[in-house]
Amino acid sequence: MPVSTPMAVVEADDALWQEYQDLTVRSYGHRVQDVARLRAHGDARVAVLGGRVIGGGLGLAVPQFFGGRPVPGACLAGGCIAPEARGSRLWSTLLEERLRPLKEQGAVLATAWTASTGYGRRMGWAAPSQVCSWTVPTEELRGITDGCGFEIVHGADDQDREGQQKLAGEWNGPWQRPSWWPHWQQAEHPGMTRYRFALPDRAPEGLLAIAFDRDRADGRRLVVHDFWAATGEAATAMLGFLGRHHSRIATVMFQRTALPPVPLLQNHLRRAGAACATSWHPWMLRILDPAEAVRRRGWSQDLDLTLPLALRADDDSPSAALLLRITCGAADLTPHCGERHGIALTSRQFAHWYAGGYRTTTAALLDGVHGEPRTVAQLVRATADREPWMSEYF
């Protein structure tokens, strides 16, 4: 397709958005229901070239937890570009224009699920963690004893939602779920059922959301959409509860966002290799405003750190000299006039660090972060108190 005519990215009216919904079928191979469901909650933009819609997507202004605090975020959903327009470098322009109104609303970071990870990395996006779904025979979970007297209650209330948000703050990445989140999920998964797990006279320590789906081999399977556990005992009780479905359901599948990226499931199985992992394309993070993102993030109270950084947007751009200071649970990132820079990193590496994606000094050095190992270790420890986990798929 010729690209001499400028592409315009505009806010979509009903007619343009309908044209975009038709385009998603050609792009994805199926109708994307969320493009319609989420429009009322987001900023809808389309790219128009030669009088035709060739791309677009939704932008959702949703805070995300980092360091225990909600940080204003821009979550990009339902995005695509027409197959015949790909390869002409229009995507980067469309992406920036989709982010612009969300940045004006205060977003300091952006998150997206994408299969174009290589392209995203070149644009400063990081993939802080691997993403897998897990499938396990229900029989493997049968007989896992909770032994702790948990009461299992069907349904959810406002207290449960507050508990979920508290647990979400223990990770880097989860949404501070907006008020419309439960209704959207129920529309997405009509048969979804929620349970809470609590000891007598105690606040809930486990929250579980499940649905049922067809399984090509076994007829029906149980699908886990939410698995929030405050303690190991609660997690054991929840897995044992899933195993109680063994008489009618042969398989339990944990959706790609259901389990945190720790060996929680594997550690409860009787047979090594009983669970099958399916790798998915990852969620990616980009820091739109490094100084404000650092200021808005939560930090450990016992950190006392001052590090000069050299931060560059990409491999061809000059580095910005900055000073990172963290003390008493607060931090700032300011211009630095000194000549010495303790650590040099790209915007992608900065986003990876910000999310707690570097669990060790070795991991950061192998990813190309430059600096003395002792200094890099100090930087890594600043965000390693919480692991990255995106618990929402959008």
Wavefront OBJ file of the C-alpha trace (Angstrom):
o trace
v 0.000 0.000 0.000
v 1.443 3.433 -0.852
v 2.200 5.566 2.198
v 2.673 8.972 0.543
v -0.702 10.160 1.890
v -0.332 11.105 5.567
v -2.033 8.839 8.052
v -4.359 10.575 10.506
v -5.091 9.153 13.955
v -8.423 10.421 15.249
v -10.879 9.786 18.043
v -13.412 7.296 16.714
v -17.095 8.081 16.290
v -19.632 5.254 15.992
v -19.179 4.837 12.244
v -15.384 4.743 12.391
v -15.452 2.364 15.339
v -17.769 -0.007 13.492
v -15.340 0.040 10.576
v -12.553 -0.712 13.017
v -14.469 -3.645 14.531
v -14.826 -5.087 11.033
v -11.092 -4.608 10.538
v -10.274 -6.597 13.707
v -11.932 -9.636 12.154
v -9.564 -9.425 9.180
v -6.619 -8.807 11.470
v -7.242 -11.330 14.268
v -9.211 -13.896 12.298
v -12.180 -13.566 14.666
v -14.369 -10.867 16.189
v -12.822 -9.264 19.279
v -15.724 -8.781 21.664
v -13.750 -6.567 24.037
v -13.409 -3.922 21.337
v -17.114 -3.266 21.845
v -17.328 -4.064 25.570
v -14.518 -1.790 26.679
v -15.206 1.173 24.436
v -17.329 2.936 27.074
v -14.410 2.764 29.514
v -11.558 3.818 27.254
v -10.242 6.186 24.644
v -11.001 4.823 21.152
v -8.608 5.875 18.367
v -8.417 4.797 14.739
v -5.858 5.383 12.003
v -7.307 6.622 8.723
v -5.379 6.462 5.455
v -6.896 7.279 2.089
v -10.362 7.516 3.638
v -10.188 4.007 5.108
v -9.619 2.790 8.667
v -6.379 0.814 8.666
v -5.741 0.463 12.387
v -6.655 1.534 15.874
v -7.236 0.410 19.416
v -8.415 1.313 22.900
v -6.544 3.071 25.668
v -7.636 2.442 29.254
v -6.589 4.815 32.034
v -6.051 2.259 34.813
v -3.589 2.551 37.733
v -1.216 -0.365 38.271
v 0.491 -1.414 41.486
v 4.254 -0.989 41.657
v 6.044 -1.151 44.964
v 2.707 -1.371 46.746
v 1.317 1.886 45.383
v -1.022 2.509 42.409
v 0.794 4.307 39.588
v -1.237 6.052 36.824
v -1.078 3.794 33.793
v -2.167 3.574 30.168
v -3.305 0.063 29.268
v -3.558 -0.521 25.517
v -6.238 -2.996 24.441
v -7.701 -4.399 21.236
v -5.073 -2.866 18.973
v -4.332 -3.939 15.412
v -3.314 -2.664 12.016
v -4.653 -3.910 8.675
v -2.646 -6.812 7.212
v -2.107 -4.902 3.951
v -0.669 -1.886 5.834
v 1.843 -3.791 7.950
v 5.531 -3.416 7.346
v 5.278 0.281 6.450
v 6.266 1.543 9.938
v 2.847 3.057 10.584
v 2.462 1.160 13.859
v 4.859 3.335 15.851
v 2.963 6.495 14.847
v -0.359 4.890 15.727
v 1.017 3.750 19.077
v 2.255 7.201 20.026
v -1.060 8.788 19.066
v -2.983 6.230 21.103
v -0.822 7.027 24.121
v -0.994 10.807 23.769
v -4.484 11.382 25.305
v -3.689 9.004 28.164
v -0.459 10.832 28.923
v -2.496 14.047 29.000
v -4.693 12.372 31.623
v -1.625 11.714 33.767
v -0.393 8.252 32.738
v 3.317 7.833 33.492
v 3.655 4.248 32.246
v 2.025 2.064 29.607
v 1.224 -1.636 29.467
v 0.144 -3.869 26.602
v -0.121 -7.532 25.679
v 1.587 -8.070 22.348
v 3.008 -10.805 20.166
v 5.363 -8.264 18.528
v 7.914 -8.433 21.319
v 10.971 -7.696 19.171
v 9.379 -4.576 17.748
v 8.270 -3.528 21.220
v 11.765 -3.895 22.662
v 13.223 -1.660 19.967
v 10.680 0.998 20.997
v 11.625 0.847 24.687
v 9.087 -1.702 25.917
v 10.174 -4.438 28.338
v 8.746 -7.893 29.043
v 9.332 -8.177 32.809
v 8.237 -11.809 33.225
v 7.416 -14.971 31.338
v 3.744 -15.808 30.883
v 2.360 -19.347 30.917
v -0.971 -21.060 31.298
v -0.993 -24.361 33.173
v -3.060 -27.481 32.551
v -3.200 -30.280 35.100
v -5.350 -33.421 35.523
v -7.963 -32.731 38.191
v -7.030 -36.052 39.768
v -3.604 -34.564 40.588
v -5.289 -32.016 42.859
v -7.584 -34.561 44.465
v -6.783 -35.192 48.100
v -4.626 -32.108 48.602
v -5.483 -31.488 52.188
v -6.185 -28.043 53.488
v -6.179 -29.246 57.116
v -6.765 -25.687 58.253
v -10.512 -25.439 58.611
v -11.111 -22.918 55.836
v -14.723 -22.004 55.213
v -15.576 -21.835 51.511
v -18.277 -19.322 50.621
v -19.811 -18.949 47.186
v -20.062 -15.365 45.917
v -18.149 -12.120 46.322
v -18.799 -8.814 48.048
v -17.126 -5.437 48.510
v -14.915 -6.794 51.302
v -13.574 -9.451 48.943
v -12.764 -6.844 46.304
v -10.902 -4.801 48.911
v -8.981 -7.914 49.899
v -8.053 -8.581 46.288
v -6.652 -5.070 45.920
v -4.550 -5.513 49.041
v -3.115 -8.750 47.656
v -2.559 -7.155 44.247
v -0.353 -4.541 45.891
v 2.106 -7.273 46.863
v 3.104 -7.624 43.193
v 4.382 -5.300 40.485
v 1.935 -4.826 37.619
v -1.618 -5.805 38.660
v -4.420 -3.362 38.013
v -6.075 -1.340 40.690
v -9.275 -2.777 39.300
v -11.835 -0.095 38.401
v -15.506 -0.271 39.355
v -16.457 -1.616 35.916
v -14.029 -4.533 36.089
v -16.442 -7.166 37.585
v -19.189 -6.419 35.044
v -16.722 -6.596 32.162
v -15.351 -9.943 33.358
v -18.813 -11.387 33.848
v -19.685 -10.406 30.273
v -16.402 -11.907 29.068
v -16.964 -15.154 31.026
v -20.748 -15.503 31.577
v -20.520 -18.657 33.696
v -17.797 -17.418 36.018
v -18.271 -18.229 39.706
v -16.433 -16.713 42.649
v -15.488 -18.230 46.002
v -13.777 -16.887 49.072
v -11.768 -18.876 51.609
v -11.566 -17.745 55.228
v -10.817 -19.136 58.649
v -13.603 -18.698 61.216
v -13.959 -15.080 62.361
v -11.127 -13.997 60.067
v -10.945 -11.890 56.927
v -10.784 -13.919 53.679
v -7.319 -15.224 52.837
v -8.164 -16.684 49.443
v -10.217 -15.525 46.466
v -10.972 -17.818 43.541
v -12.831 -17.259 40.255
v -13.575 -20.205 37.986
v -15.622 -21.066 34.909
v -16.166 -24.160 32.777
v -15.251 -24.677 29.163
v -15.274 -27.387 26.543
v -12.218 -29.601 26.317
v -11.574 -31.280 22.981
v -10.329 -34.477 24.596
v -12.267 -34.767 27.859
v -15.562 -32.993 27.265
v -15.397 -30.335 29.994
v -12.632 -28.570 31.846
v -12.472 -26.159 34.752
v -10.813 -22.822 33.957
v -9.272 -20.723 36.733
v -9.382 -16.971 36.061
v -8.469 -15.550 39.486
v -6.320 -17.215 42.148
v -5.423 -14.865 45.007
v -3.938 -16.352 48.167
v -2.592 -14.428 51.148
v -0.939 -17.485 52.731
v 0.398 -20.858 51.726
v -2.365 -22.505 53.741
v -5.019 -20.626 51.767
v -3.374 -21.593 48.466
v -3.370 -25.255 49.532
v -7.058 -25.064 50.456
v -7.895 -23.508 47.089
v -6.011 -26.169 45.118
v -7.699 -28.870 47.173
v -11.090 -27.339 46.402
v -10.347 -27.481 42.668
v -9.493 -31.159 43.083
v -12.987 -31.839 44.443
v -14.286 -31.486 40.880
v -12.482 -34.690 39.821
v -15.603 -36.857 39.480
v -17.006 -34.832 36.563
v -14.138 -32.664 35.331
v -10.944 -34.280 34.039
v -8.800 -31.172 33.581
v -8.089 -27.895 35.348
v -6.570 -25.070 33.321
v -5.080 -21.974 34.930
v -5.413 -19.040 32.537
v -2.258 -17.126 31.585
v -3.059 -14.447 34.182
v -4.377 -16.755 36.903
v -1.252 -17.874 38.744
v 1.617 -15.704 39.914
v 4.978 -16.533 38.269
v 6.137 -18.781 41.128
v 6.116 -22.619 41.376
v 2.943 -22.609 43.481
v 1.107 -25.290 41.499
v 4.124 -27.480 40.812
v 5.027 -27.695 44.493
v 1.666 -29.317 45.291
v 1.650 -32.045 42.630
v 2.258 -35.694 43.397
v 3.910 -36.503 40.066
v 6.692 -34.512 38.452
v 5.638 -33.374 35.014
v 1.908 -33.784 35.679
v 1.247 -30.137 34.825
v 1.699 -28.902 31.261
v 2.812 -25.303 30.676
v 1.879 -23.376 27.547
v 3.948 -20.280 26.885
v 2.124 -17.114 25.780
v 3.287 -13.810 24.404
v 4.110 -11.543 27.352
v 2.743 -8.321 28.716
v 5.083 -5.419 28.037
v 5.796 -2.261 29.998
v 7.047 1.136 28.887
v 7.888 4.054 31.165
v 6.445 7.243 29.661
v 7.782 9.647 32.293
v 10.729 8.143 34.240
v 10.954 10.897 36.855
v 7.247 10.889 37.652
v 7.057 7.078 37.554
v 9.838 6.896 40.139
v 8.128 9.492 42.316
v 4.723 7.799 42.199
v 6.021 4.275 42.847
v 6.220 2.685 46.295
v 9.630 2.012 47.830
v 10.842 0.034 50.817
v 11.244 2.157 53.949
v 14.680 0.709 54.672
v 16.216 1.754 51.331
v 18.815 4.503 51.404
v 20.344 4.774 47.962
v 21.891 7.432 45.735
v 23.004 6.336 42.261
v 24.008 8.322 39.154
v 22.435 6.856 36.011
v 22.928 7.301 32.291
v 19.565 6.637 30.662
v 19.065 6.548 26.903
v 15.811 6.146 24.995
v 17.299 3.817 22.373
v 20.630 2.699 20.972
v 21.018 5.771 18.737
v 19.974 8.528 21.132
v 22.273 10.361 23.563
v 22.118 9.419 27.217
v 20.503 11.606 29.858
v 22.520 12.063 33.039
v 20.249 11.462 36.028
v 20.513 10.966 39.772
v 18.325 8.358 41.496
v 17.734 8.968 45.191
v 15.673 6.653 47.391
v 15.200 7.195 51.120
v 12.480 6.726 53.750
v 10.027 5.177 51.315
v 10.242 7.979 48.730
v 12.340 8.527 45.611
v 13.159 11.034 42.917
v 14.985 11.024 39.600
v 16.555 14.361 38.707
v 19.047 15.746 36.157
v 22.636 15.215 37.230
v 25.593 17.420 36.380
v 28.306 15.027 37.502
v 30.572 13.353 34.987
v 30.523 9.935 36.620
v 27.596 7.594 35.880
v 27.424 4.479 38.041
v 25.039 2.611 35.759
v 24.140 2.948 32.082
v 20.884 1.484 30.828
v 18.307 1.877 28.090
v 14.671 2.822 28.573
v 13.741 -0.834 28.033
v 16.145 -1.948 30.755
v 14.858 0.833 33.010
v 11.284 -0.474 32.588
v 12.453 -4.029 33.287
v 14.147 -2.857 36.494
v 11.176 -0.697 37.511
v 8.891 -3.750 37.408
v 11.251 -5.877 39.488
v 12.084 -8.045 36.471
v 15.757 -8.352 37.415
v 15.833 -10.837 40.259
v 19.646 -10.988 40.418
v 22.669 -8.912 39.482
v 23.637 -11.588 36.953
v 20.286 -11.253 35.178
v 20.721 -7.480 34.828
v 24.305 -7.760 33.554
v 23.380 -10.457 31.031
v 20.587 -8.205 29.752
v 23.146 -5.508 28.978
v 22.928 -3.175 31.981
v 26.352 -1.534 32.311
v 27.994 -0.912 35.657
v 30.120 -2.367 38.411
v 28.477 -5.542 39.759
v 28.278 -4.088 43.272
v 26.521 -0.963 41.994
v 24.159 -2.959 39.768
v 23.335 -5.133 42.785
v 22.243 -2.027 44.685
v 19.968 -1.017 41.834
v 18.450 -4.508 41.536
v 17.703 -4.740 45.262
v 15.684 -1.514 45.095
v 12.835 -3.198 43.164
v 13.373 -6.901 43.934
v 11.080 -6.891 46.983
v 8.083 -7.588 44.712
v 7.894 -9.773 41.625
v 6.257 -8.729 38.344
v 2.849 -10.238 37.572
v 0.150 -9.033 35.222
v -3.059 -10.528 36.606
v -5.402 -9.055 33.959
v -5.687 -9.871 30.278
v -7.058 -7.042 28.130
l 1 2 3 4 5 6 7 8 9 10 11 12 13 14 15 16 17 18 19 20 21 22 23 24 25 26 27 28 29 30 31 32 33 34 35 36 37 38 39 40 41 42 43 44 45 46 47 48 49 50 51 52 53 54 55 56 57 58 59 60 61 62 63 64 65 66 67 68 69 70 71 72 73 74 75 76 77 78 79 80 81 82 83 84 85 86 87 88 89 90 91 92 93 94 95 96 97 98 99 100 101 102 103 104 105 106 107 108 109 110 111 112 113 114 115 116 117 118 119 120 121 122 123 124 125 126 127 128 129 130 131 132 133 134 135 136 137 138 139 140 141 142 143 144 145 146 147 148 149 150 151 152 153 154 155 156 157 158 159 160 161 162 163 164 165 166 167 168 169 170 171 172 173 174 175 176 177 178 179 180 181 182 183 184 185 186 187 188 189 190 191 192 193 194 195 196 197 198 199 200 201 202 203 204 205 206 207 208 209 210 211 212 213 214 215 216 217 218 219 220 221 222 223 224 225 226 227 228 229 230 231 232 233 234 235 236 237 238 239 240 241 242 243 244 245 246 247 248 249 250 251 252 253 254 255 256 257 258 259 260 261 262 263 264 265 266 267 268 269 270 271 272 273 274 275 276 277 278 279 280 281 282 283 284 285 286 287 288 289 290 291 292 293 294 295 296 297 298 299 300 301 302 303 304 305 306 307 308 309 310 311 312 313 314 315 316 317 318 319 320 321 322 323 324 325 326 327 328 329 330 331 332 333 334 335 336 337 338 339 340 341 342 343 344 345 346 347 348 349 350 351 352 353 354 355 356 357 358 359 360 361 362 363 364 365 366 367 368 369 370 371 372 373 374 375 376 377 378 379 380 381 382 383 384 385 386 387 388 389 390 391 392 393 394
